[in-house]
Amino acid sequence: MTSTMFGIRNCDTIKKARTWLDERDVAYAFHDYKTAGIDAAHLHDWIGRVGWEVLLNRAGTTFRKLPEAERTDLDADKAVTLMLAQPSVIKRPVLDTGETLLVGFRPERYEAAGLGSV
């Protein structure tokens, strides 16, 4: 099964992750949720696997620029609504291997998941 990487094409972290995978000949499909969008089903699946707290990028510029009312009293439902409206608040990349969901890019985590192994 081919992994799918979700993110935004021009994101520096996405570029690093894609380069890492490409250098190791790891097959993956890329889904740019800035241009192609993201659906609630994916978000609910991911939240069920890693939690909304892991998925929501509170450190990013997009989140910090949101009105205070949108940034407070968050729960899973409010986080989904926010991520659907502003996909840039989803941490990047989200790599779904079918077995594992990796959020963010750290080479050691990708290696531990068996990616790039010879």
N, C-alpha and C positions, 0 to 999 in steps of 0.2 A: 504494500500500500504506500502511495506517495504521500508525504507530509504536505500540509498546507500552512504557509506562513501568511498571517494576516497583519496588515499594518498600512503605513503610508509610504509610498515609493521614495519620496525625497527626505525621509527621516534618516539622520546619521546613524542611529542605532540599527535601523533596518539595513542600511548599506553594509555595515560591519557584519551583521548576521548573515546576509546573503553572500558576501564575499567568503566568509568562513565556510558556509555550506558548499559554495561553488568550488572552492579550492580542494575540497574533500570529495567532490563528485557526488554529493548527496542530492538526490532528486526531490524536488518540492514544487508545488504550485504556489503562485503568489496572488493574494487577494488584497487589492488596495481598497480599504474601506473608506477612503476619502473620496474616491471616484465611483466605486461600485456599491458603496453602502455596506451596512451590516444589519442583520435582522435580529429580532428579539430571540428567536430560537437559538441562535449561536450564543448570544449573551447569556441566556438562561442555562444552557449547557455548560458554558465555561464557568459561570458562577457556581453551579453545582459541583464542578470539579476542583476549583481553586478558591472560590469565595470572591465576592464583589470587592472586598478590601484589597485583594491582590491585583485585581483587574483594573481598578480605577487609579489613574495616574494623578494624584493630588499635587505632585511637585511640578507639573508642567505649566507652561504659560497659559494655555487655554483654560485650565481649571482655576488658576489663580485670578484670571480676569473675569470669571463668572460673578454675577451678583451674589452677595452674601447669602441671600435666601436659598439659592440653588446649591450652595456649598455646605450648608449646615443641615443637621438632623437627617443625615443620609442613612438609608437602609437599602436593601437589595432592589426593591421596586423603584425607588427614587434614582438609584445608580443606573439601572437599566434605562430609564427614561432619559437621563442625562447623556448616557453613552450613545443612545439612538440619535439624539438631537445633535450631539457634538462628538463624533467618533474620535476626534483628536485627544479626548480625555482617556481613551483606552491605552493602557501601557503597551509599549511596542518592543519587540514583535510579540505576537501570540503565535506560537508554533504548535500545531496539532499533528502529532505523529500517528494518531489513531489510538495509541495506547497511552501516551503521555501528552499533557498540555504544559508547555513551557511558556512562561510569561516573562518578558525581558530577555536580554541576551548576556549570557556569561558563558564563555567557551567551556569551562569545566562542567557546567550543567548540561550542555549539549553533548559533551563527551560521555558523561555519566548516563545519559539517556540512550547511548549506543549510536549516536550520530557520528559519522566520519570514521567509524571503526573499520579497520582493514580486515 
